[in-house]
Amino acid sequence: MADTIFAAGFKETPYWWEAAPRPALPEAPLPERTDVAVVGSGFTGLSAALDLARAGRSVTVLDAGDAGFGASSRNGGMVGGSLKWGYSDLIGMVGEPKAAALTREAMASLEYTKDLIEREQIACHLQKVGMFVGAHRPSHYESMARELETTRKAIGLEAEMVPASATRTEVDTAAYHGGKVLFRQAGVHPALYHQGLLERARNAGVQVASKAAVEDIAPCLNGVCVTTPRGRIKARDVIVATNGYTRPVTQDLRRRLIPIGSYMIATEPLPPEVMRRLFPNNRMIADTKKILYYYRPSPDRTRVLFGGRAAVWETDTKVSGRTLYRFMTGVFPELDGVKITHSWTGNVAFTFDRLPHVGTRYGIHYAMGYCGSGVAMATWLGHKAAQRVLGTKEAASAFADIPFPTRSWYQGNPWFLPLIAMWYRMQDRLAA
Ligand SMILES: Cc1cc2nc3c(=O)[nH]c(=O)nc-3n(C[C@H](O)[C@H](O)[C@H](O)COP(=O)(O)OP(=O)(O)OC[C@H]3O[C@@H](n4cnc5c(N)ncnc54)[C@H](O)[C@@H]3O)c2cc1C
């Protein structure tokens, strides 16, 4: 590894914030009443807020940090429509009809998000380039091929296997034994997408309040009282959209989520011919490891943006930057010596059944638990949560009528993560 991997002017904030810095919103007093209070201003919260405001509801979005402080402005910008489960495993878990409904809806979330971006004319570098998923082991390629065939037959997934000999037509690395291309997947600049949603929501009349951490949510006469340091609001309905940042104020939901840090780095600009060779089709890339890598060219195709689970507990992003650099140069040895300009982190939320969830508990609506793939799913389930508030037929969702599990011993502090990470790393090393 190079002596110093950090470029002059290195930043520990997301690369994405260069083009879309955290917005400075007017600090207007909070209204006394609102139809709907939305807790969390990421894709889930804003997608819900936009629907509700367009349906004529008054909406106040509250965020503990700046608007979009959470994962929505920090992620890899890969717009996917897949679940964490393979189709056959999902059938084993919930039966064929439900597995088909969940998988179809995941695919619908992808189309919904691309359509929304186009309909709203959000300039966020939507690139319909597809995704390549590299097989970490030859056995992964075989099981991937079987799985793809089943899914294609059952629900018409648009995908194709790429044999080991053709891997370099997708990504210039020796790291994979072939893989698959998912043609419908896309890339966006996530912070510009967030900025566009924020602008559309505010233009539709939504009040978005930053630095307004919700400290209490309690029933009060004909509604729910939501308390923040900036004042108390009485709402008819509340949507909790806090995903990997869920706090004890919604402890019943927090107990159902496992927050995990995800980490990314951005390289300095690379020569165009190198970028074209590394990513011949400009695709989003992921792999089949238990602790996977995900990476892509920046939207302007000048840099490599590389992500992964570089640490179990929240860590200094210089430390995680070094780890990710090692992962990246493992995939692309020729990048040893290239410097990195940004290293950052954010929280995702896993669930005990590794499925996202939308629903209503004790009169409070929620959408969350995207298991690291929330660009499309958060947009979609935010929309579904809004439709639940509005009571429309569109509210129906396969993700609403499954139990949202927890464990009796779990209070929201995932002390067991180092053990799981160790087990997964071992499996990644040993898998044939
Ligand atoms: C590094 C990284 C890379 C990722 N890459 C991808 C990817 O390529 N593709 C993909 O599909 N997904 C990816 N994800 C996941 C995706 O970003 C998330 O699933 C999605 O953004 C979740 O959106 P959200 O609106 O539900 O939550 P968030 O955007 O996380 O927003 C939650 C908000 O809730 C606020 N909040 C919490 N508690 C309170 C409270 N009490 N009061 C007020 N506000 C509160 C927080 O401040 C935060 O802003 C990635 C995530 C990370 C961190």
The ligand as a Tripos MOL2 file, in Angstrom:
@<TRIPOS>MOLECULE
LIG
   53    58     1     0     0
SMALL
NO_CHARGES

@<TRIPOS>ATOM
      1 C1        -22.3610    4.2220    2.9040 C.3       1 LIG1
      2 C2        -23.7140    3.7230    2.4420 C.ar      1 LIG1
      3 C3        -23.8550    3.2140    1.1650 C.ar      1 LIG1
      4 C4        -25.1050    2.7580    0.7230 C.ar      1 LIG1
      5 N1        -25.2480    2.4020   -0.5810 N.ar      1 LIG1
      6 C5        -26.4710    2.0920   -1.0810 C.ar      1 LIG1
      7 C6        -26.6440    1.8660   -2.4560 C.ar      1 LIG1
      8 O1        -25.7230    1.9920   -3.2520 O.2       1 LIG1
      9 N2        -27.8880    1.5150   -2.8780 N.ar      1 LIG1
     10 C7        -28.9460    1.4140   -2.0220 C.ar      1 LIG1
     11 O2        -30.0480    1.0770   -2.4560 O.2       1 LIG1
     12 N3        -28.8190    1.7020   -0.7230 N.ar      1 LIG1
     13 C8        -27.6170    2.0570   -0.2130 C.ar      1 LIG1
     14 N4        -27.4840    2.3920    1.0890 N.ar      1 LIG1
     15 C9        -28.6820    2.3770    1.9500 C.3       1 LIG1
     16 C10       -29.5670    3.5960    1.7370 C.3       1 LIG1
     17 O3        -28.7970    4.7620    1.7240 O.3       1 LIG1
     18 C11       -30.6180    3.6720    2.8750 C.3       1 LIG1
     19 O4        -31.3090    2.4450    2.9500 O.3       1 LIG1
     20 C12       -31.6400    4.7840    2.6390 C.3       1 LIG1
     21 O5        -30.9940    6.0020    2.3710 O.3       1 LIG1
     22 C13       -32.5240    4.9210    3.8690 C.3       1 LIG1
     23 O6        -33.2860    6.0960    3.7520 O.3       1 LIG1
     24 P1        -34.1680    6.6060    4.9550 P.3       1 LIG1
     25 O7        -34.8170    7.8570    4.5240 O.co2     1 LIG1
     26 O8        -35.0620    5.5260    5.4280 O.co2     1 LIG1
     27 O9        -33.1480    6.8530    6.1410 O.3       1 LIG1
     28 P2        -31.9810    7.9220    6.2890 P.3       1 LIG1
     29 O10       -31.6320    8.5800    5.0020 O.co2     1 LIG1
     30 O11       -30.8730    7.2580    7.0190 O.co2     1 LIG1
     31 O12       -32.6340    9.0530    7.1810 O.3       1 LIG1
     32 C14       -33.0290    8.8380    8.5120 C.3       1 LIG1
     33 C15       -33.0620   10.2010    9.1830 C.3       1 LIG1
     34 O13       -33.7410   10.0880   10.4240 O.3       1 LIG1
     35 C16       -33.2330   11.1050   11.2700 C.3       1 LIG1
     36 N5        -33.6360   10.7940   12.6440 N.ar      1 LIG1
     37 C17       -33.3790    9.6800   13.3760 C.ar      1 LIG1
     38 N6        -33.9630    9.7840   14.5930 N.ar      1 LIG1
     39 C18       -34.6070   10.9730   14.6310 C.ar      1 LIG1
     40 C19       -35.3970   11.6370   15.6180 C.ar      1 LIG1
     41 N7        -35.6480   11.0920   16.8070 N.pl3     1 LIG1
     42 N8        -35.8860   12.8630   15.3160 N.ar      1 LIG1
     43 C20       -35.6570   13.4270   14.1110 C.ar      1 LIG1
     44 N9        -34.9150   12.8270   13.1460 N.ar      1 LIG1
     45 C21       -34.3980   11.6200   13.3940 C.ar      1 LIG1
     46 C22       -31.7370   11.0400   11.0160 C.3       1 LIG1
     47 O14       -31.0910   12.2390   11.4000 O.3       1 LIG1
     48 C23       -31.6760   10.7760    9.5130 C.3       1 LIG1
     49 O15       -31.4590   11.9520    8.7640 O.3       1 LIG1
     50 C24       -26.2410    2.8080    1.5840 C.ar      1 LIG1
     51 C25       -26.0920    3.3200    2.8750 C.ar      1 LIG1
     52 C26       -24.8470    3.7750    3.3010 C.ar      1 LIG1
     53 C27       -24.7060    4.3260    4.6940 C.3       1 LIG1
@<TRIPOS>BOND
     1     1     2 1
     2     2     3 ar
     3     2    52 ar
     4     3     4 ar
     5     4     5 ar
     6     4    50 ar
     7     5     6 ar
     8     6     7 ar
     9     6    13 1
    10     7     8 2
    11     7     9 ar
    12     9    10 ar
    13    10    11 2
    14    10    12 ar
    15    12    13 ar
    16    13    14 ar
    17    14    15 1
    18    14    50 ar
    19    15    16 1
    20    16    17 1
    21    16    18 1
    22    18    19 1
    23    18    20 1
    24    20    21 1
    25    20    22 1
    26    22    23 1
    27    23    24 1
    28    24    25 2
    29    24    26 1
    30    24    27 1
    31    27    28 1
    32    28    29 2
    33    28    30 1
    34    28    31 1
    35    31    32 1
    36    32    33 1
    37    33    34 1
    38    33    48 1
    39    34    35 1
    40    35    36 1
    41    35    46 1
    42    36    37 ar
    43    36    45 ar
    44    37    38 ar
    45    38    39 ar
    46    39    40 ar
    47    39    45 ar
    48    40    41 1
    49    40    42 ar
    50    42    43 ar
    51    43    44 ar
    52    44    45 ar
    53    46    47 1
    54    46    48 1
    55    48    49 1
    56    50    51 ar
    57    51    52 ar
    58    52    53 1
@<TRIPOS>SUBSTRUCTURE
     1 LIG1         1 GROUP 0 **** ****
